[in-house]
Amino acid sequence: MRVLVAGATGLVGSALLPLLRARGHHVTALVRDGSPTVEADGIVVADALDPVAVRLALRAARADVVVHQLTALRRMSADAVEATARLRTEGTANLITAAREAGTGKLVVQSVAFATAPVGGPVLDEDAPLHLDAPDPSWARTVQAVAELERLVLGTPDIAGTILRYGTLFGARTQYDPEGAFGARVGRGRLPMPENAVGVTSFLHVHDAAAAALSAVDGDATGVFNIADDDPAEGSTWLPEYARMLGAPAPRVLDAEMARKVLGWFTNHQLTAMRGASSDRARERLGWKPAVSWRRGLASG
């Protein structure tokens, strides 16, 4: 097939390109500038937020399948969160409009598995409600953008849509790389742990995420799928183990009130309230299963 990958230079996109080509697909990379180093058969240049440029790019690519891996999260900041929210809303709408005009029959789209509301659990399936009313404005904006992305993809009648809700990504160039923002903080012993660290995280290696996208491209399953490893873990389990892997001191334990002040809303939410994600549906319908557990690879860059 002819496959266009939007976000081809990102973490998952760059891991996916060689997998697609090895499977025999003709791969076109959609990039924002014309001089990236990518393993692709062709390159088209467009800013995903420019609807005219996206339409021209997809017309040139003549793709059977469009894979949407667009984010702006190489560095975590308020600007990056807002840019990613726009890519998930405006960018997704532009890709769908252009794909319909170009005759594309299938969309494979990145979403997140940890945007569910902190109710029920500790491990939830794809039918769990999203945390649309999160008290933190930045996280609420993220979840609302995820909801709009999924609505757009599933609401396009003439294009088959497959949504991959990735778990918390780890591996090279992620925040959990020993040199990443989170890894460096833990490695220096500067990330404490709340006393009530019962929040559950479902991790996912970048290459397992790419393998899931490949399965979605090659298969015919549509709908929403959680994509995460087999070992959801409470913060009180994975954070001390991660510190040990990095050769760092064990995280100091803070009472709940102090932890909220020190950690920031999202990290405290991850460690105390987040729910894990069941990937049973992906195993059954996509034929995908993870190869790397956080227990083996979390500290590997």
Salt bridges, closest charged atoms under 4 A:
ASP41 OD1 - ARG21 NH2 3.01
GLU82 OE2 - ARG141 NH2 2.83
GLU90 OE2 - ARG86 NE 2.86
GLU101 OE1 - ARG55 NE 2.99
GLU126 OE1 - ARG281 NE 3.53
ASP127 OD1 - ARG281 NH2 3.54
GLU148 OE2 - ARG151 NH2 2.80
GLU150 OE1 - ARG165 NH2 2.78
ASP158 OD1 - ARG100 NE 3.08
ASP218 OD2 - ARG23 NH1 2.37
ASP218 OD1 - HIS25 NE2 2.66
ASP230 OD1 - ARG283 NH2 1.78
ASP231 OD2 - ARG295 NE 2.36
GLU241 OE2 - ARG244 NH2 2.59
GLU257 OE2 - LYS261 NZ 3.75
